[in-house]
Amino acid sequence: MDIEIDLVVDGTTHSLSVDTRTTLLDALRERLQVISPKKGCDHGQCGTCTVLLDGRRHLTCLALAVAHDGAEVVTAAGLGSDGLHPVQRSFLTHDGYQCGYCTPGQVCSAVGMLDEVAQGHPSHVTEDLTAEVDLDDAEIRERMSGNLCRCGAYPGILAAVREAARG
């Protein structure tokens, strides 16, 4: 059974008809030809499909498109309105990519994570829940742990997120 939905993807509104079983990732890639989020594991374990969904980082392979009718989706390709987003520039500066497959998901996750930190959300390794979050390497690693890199660009990713956090 197909359902009509609207998605605002990187600032552009799209109306489409999707089967109720269609994931948001498949709607983006196969129906709208938005190729920034990648299909990695298709089980929510690698993070290559991460986007900002209504302002929060989200795994699109685990989301049904019909559940997000009217949602605003920002992919790594839609982050920088005037050139590159600061996180994207930081990834370039610190070689936070190698093969580049996980990079869009890593970038979106980093942007979402930095917003969570700015809002004061603790993580599993946050020691003092009442203090301002200290975004040290352990904190960054924990918060980015849902995004896997198969080629081993972790040192560059860590350096890129650290720099982006400093502004």
N, C-alpha and C positions, 0 to 999 in steps of 0.2 A: 504494500500500500504506500503510495507516494503522498507526501505532505509538502505544501508550499511554505517555504521559510525565507526570511531575509537575513543576511549577514552583512555587517559593515566591516570590510576587510581592507586594512591599510588606508582607511578614509573613504573608500568607495562602497556604496551600497549595492548588493547583489541580491536578486530574487532568484530562487531556484526551487525545483521540485526534487525532493529526495525520498528514497525509501526510508522507512522508519528505523532500519538497521544500519544506516550509513553513518560511519564515524565522521566527526568534524574534520579529521585529517583527510579522509577520502573525499569529502565534499570540497575541501580546499584544493587538494592536488588534482583530483580527477575531474571534478566538475567545473572548478573555477581556474584551473591551471596556475594556481599559486604554489610555486615549488620551493619556497624558502623552508617551510617545515618539512623535514624528511621523515620517511618511513624507515625506522630502524628495526626494533624488535617487534613492534605492533602489540606489545603486552604491557606498556607503561614502565618498562624497566631501564630504558637507556636515555630518554630525554631528548632525542633528536627531533621530536615533533613538538617541542615546547614553543608556545606562543603566549602573548599576553591576551587574556580573555577577560574583557570588561575590567582591565587594569591589573589583573593578577596572573601570575604564571600558571600555565595549565598544560597538561599533556593531552594533545588532541586525538591521539589514538584510542584513548579511553572515554572520550566524550561523544555522545550521540549528537549529530547535527541538529536534529529536531528539538533537543533539549535546550538549544542555544539560539532559538529564533529571536532575531532582533539584537543579538549580541554584537559587541565591537571586538574584532580580532585584530591584533597588531602582530605582524610577523617581523622577523629581523629585517626584511626588505623594506618595511614601512616605518622603521624607527626614526630614521633621520629625515626630518622635513627639509632641512637645508644642508644637504651633504650627509656626512656620517654622524651617527650618534656618538657621544663621548665613549661609550663602552666599545663600540665598533672600532673607533680610532685606537683605543687602548689595546684591543686584540691585535690590531695590525702592528702597533709599536712593539709589542712584546711577543710577537709570533705565537699568539694564542690559538693557533690553528696549524695543522700540518696538511692532512689530506683535505680538511675543510668540511667533511661530511657532518660532523656534529656541531659545527660552528654556529649555524643559525639558532639551534636550540640552546647552546651554551650562552650565546649573547642575550637571547630573550630571558633565559633563566637568571642571568646576572643582573639584567635591568630590573626584573621583578624582585629579586633578592635584595638589591640595594634599596628599593622602595620599601620593602618589609622592614629592613633595618632602620630606615628613616622614620618609620612609624613606631619603632620600638619593639617589634615582635622578637621574642627570644627564640633560640633554637635549642636543640638537645644539649649542646655543649656550653650554652650561656651560663656562666657561673653565678652572677648576681642578677636576679630577675628584676630588681628595682633600679639598677644603675643603667646608664646609657650603654648600649651594646658596643663592645670593643671588637671591631671587625679585624681580629688577628687572623693568622693563617689557619688555625684550627677552626675558627668560626666560619671562615670562607669555605674551607673544605667540607664542613658539615652541611652548610646551606646549599652547596653546589653538588652534593653527593648523588643526587638523582640524575645527573647528566654524565654519561660515560663517554670517554674518548678512547677509541680503539687504537689510535696510532701513537698515543703517549704524549700529547702536547700539554699535559697537566702543569708543568712548571710555567709555561707561557700563559696558560689560562689563569693560574693563581696570581701571577704578576700583573696580568691585565685587570683582573677584578680588584686587586689591591690598589692599583693606580686609579681606577675609575672611582673607587670608594673615597679616595682622598680628594677627588674633584679636580 
